[in-house]
Amino acid sequence: METTDKIVLVSKEGEKQIVDSRILDMSEYLKEKRDNHDIHDNTVVLDNIGENTLSRIIAFCRIYELV
């Protein structure tokens, strides 16, 4: 498996999830955050995404990676 950088995604409640940076390419919203330079110190604050929704997005992306 290829080594990738880790990104910290922070939900609107302040909960943190550490993911591979490849996840950014799987979500249009996260790609936009990257393209707008909204990543600081490998951390993206997601002001309008709750923890439950963020967990589901990450789970979907991880399953998608396996296909």
Backbone as CSV, one residue per row, in Angstrom:
resi,resn,N_x,N_y,N_z,CA_x,CA_y,CA_z,C_x,C_y,C_z
1,MET,0.840,-1.185,0.000,0.000,0.000,0.000,0.883,1.246,0.000
2,GLU,0.469,2.233,-0.745,1.223,3.474,-0.897,1.105,4.330,0.367
3,THR,2.207,4.944,0.759,2.202,5.831,1.916,1.639,7.189,1.502
4,THR,0.734,7.711,2.303,0.152,9.018,1.992,0.237,9.910,3.218
5,ASP,0.044,11.180,2.970,-0.011,12.132,4.073,-1.336,11.962,4.803
6,LYS,-1.336,12.342,6.039,-2.553,12.292,6.843,-3.132,13.692,6.954
7,ILE,-4.444,13.764,6.952,-5.175,15.009,7.091,-6.109,14.862,8.282
8,VAL,-6.234,15.907,9.062,-7.163,15.916,10.188,-8.406,16.680,9.750
9,LEU,-9.556,16.009,9.790,-10.829,16.643,9.492,-11.512,16.942,10.815
10,VAL,-11.938,18.183,11.003,-12.557,18.606,12.263,-14.011,18.956,11.988
11,SER,-14.926,18.251,12.657,-16.353,18.494,12.467,-16.763,19.790,13.160
12,LYS,-17.999,20.221,12.910,-18.463,21.466,13.528,-18.540,21.368,15.047
13,GLU,-18.609,20.135,15.586,-18.594,19.953,17.032,-17.186,19.926,17.610
14,GLY,-16.177,19.936,16.717,-14.792,19.926,17.167,-14.165,18.551,17.242
15,GLU,-14.913,17.506,16.859,-14.366,16.147,16.860,-13.400,16.002,15.687
16,LYS,-12.302,15.292,15.903,-11.267,15.142,14.876,-11.242,13.718,14.337
17,GLN,-11.035,13.622,13.035,-10.869,12.334,12.363,-9.602,12.447,11.518
18,ILE,-8.706,11.497,11.655,-7.468,11.487,10.876,-7.669,10.527,9.705
19,VAL,-7.426,11.044,8.488,-7.645,10.252,7.284,-6.468,10.424,6.329
20,ASP,-6.378,9.522,5.367,-5.389,9.673,4.297,-5.793,10.851,3.430
21,SER,-4.830,11.557,2.909,-5.118,12.721,2.073,-5.866,12.345,0.798
22,ARG,-5.839,11.072,0.412,-6.573,10.619,-0.782,-8.068,10.867,-0.641
23,ILE,-8.564,10.915,0.585,-9.997,11.147,0.811,-10.401,12.509,0.240
24,LEU,-9.494,13.459,0.236,-9.819,14.784,-0.288,-10.243,14.715,-1.748
25,ASP,-9.683,13.780,-2.505,-10.018,13.652,-3.917,-11.351,12.944,-4.150
26,MET,-11.912,12.369,-3.134,-13.155,11.616,-3.278,-14.398,12.448,-2.977
27,SER,-14.220,13.646,-2.522,-15.342,14.507,-2.166,-15.168,15.865,-2.835
28,GLU,-16.171,16.295,-3.577,-16.102,17.603,-4.232,-15.936,18.714,-3.195
29,TYR,-16.630,18.598,-2.071,-16.544,19.603,-1.017,-15.126,19.694,-0.465
30,LEU,-14.519,18.539,-0.209,-13.160,18.529,0.334,-12.138,18.973,-0.709
31,LYS,-12.357,18.632,-1.977,-11.474,19.116,-3.045,-11.515,20.635,-3.107
32,GLU,-12.714,21.184,-2.968,-12.859,22.641,-2.991,-12.118,23.280,-1.825
33,LYS,-12.202,22.665,-0.650,-11.467,23.166,0.515,-9.965,23.185,0.229
34,ARG,-9.467,22.100,-0.377,-8.046,22.020,-0.714,-7.673,23.089,-1.735
35,ASP,-8.478,23.202,-2.778,-8.181,24.160,-3.848,-8.249,25.605,-3.371
36,ASN,-9.059,25.873,-2.339,-9.174,27.222,-1.772,-8.136,27.471,-0.680
37,HIS,-7.219,26.509,-0.506,-6.152,26.615,0.504,-6.725,26.742,1.920
38,ASP,-7.789,25.982,2.196,-8.398,25.973,3.524,-7.784,24.918,4.434
39,ILE,-6.665,24.338,4.023,-5.966,23.344,4.833,-4.771,24.030,5.475
40,HIS,-4.743,24.015,6.793,-3.649,24.637,7.539,-3.080,23.612,8.501
41,ASP,-1.787,23.379,8.415,-1.115,22.377,9.245,-1.779,21.011,9.118
42,ASN,-2.117,20.632,7.869,-2.773,19.354,7.567,-4.102,19.183,8.290
43,THR,-4.783,20.291,8.574,-6.075,20.254,9.260,-7.107,21.035,8.454
44,VAL,-8.296,20.438,8.326,-9.408,21.092,7.646,-10.558,21.200,8.637
45,VAL,-10.995,22.423,8.893,-12.144,22.638,9.778,-13.391,22.681,8.900
46,LEU,-14.347,21.816,9.219,-15.573,21.700,8.440,-16.724,22.298,9.252
47,ASP,-16.895,23.608,9.126,-17.852,24.345,9.962,-19.291,23.872,9.829
48,ASN,-19.655,23.310,8.700,-21.049,22.961,8.491,-21.302,21.465,8.351
49,ILE,-20.353,20.648,8.768,-20.532,19.196,8.718,-20.418,18.635,10.131
50,GLY,-21.498,17.994,10.561,-21.535,17.393,11.889,-20.734,16.098,11.941
51,GLU,-20.447,15.645,13.154,-19.634,14.449,13.367,-20.262,13.213,12.727
52,ASN,-21.567,13.042,12.881,-22.240,11.875,12.316,-22.118,11.852,10.795
53,THR,-22.351,12.974,10.161,-22.236,13.072,8.709,-20.797,12.857,8.264
54,LEU,-19.853,13.449,8.972,-18.435,13.279,8.642,-18.030,11.811,8.728
55,SER,-18.466,11.115,9.752,-18.147,9.694,9.900,-18.691,8.884,8.728
56,ARG,-19.883,9.222,8.278,-20.486,8.513,7.146,-19.740,8.798,5.849
57,ILE,-19.330,10.028,5.656,-18.563,10.385,4.454,-17.257,9.601,4.423
58,ILE,-16.569,9.563,5.549,-15.285,8.854,5.625,-15.489,7.362,5.392
59,ALA,-16.526,6.781,5.999,-16.809,5.351,5.808,-17.084,5.056,4.341
60,PHE,-17.863,5.901,3.683,-18.155,5.708,2.267,-16.877,5.761,1.444
61,CYS,-16.032,6.740,1.703,-14.794,6.869,0.953,-13.885,5.679,1.152
62,ARG,-13.829,5.156,2.352,-12.978,3.989,2.629,-13.503,2.752,1.912
63,ILE,-14.825,2.592,1.866,-15.412,1.467,1.138,-15.152,1.635,-0.346
64,TYR,-15.315,2.850,-0.848,-15.091,3.143,-2.266,-13.658,2.819,-2.676
65,GLU,-12.714,3.083,-1.769,-11.297,2.791,-2.034,-11.064,1.299,-2.268
66,LEU,-11.835,0.461,-1.603,-11.640,-0.979,-1.690,-12.166,-1.562,-2.991
67,VAL,-13.060,-0.841,-3.650,-13.689,-1.354,-4.878,-12.755,-1.250,-6.039
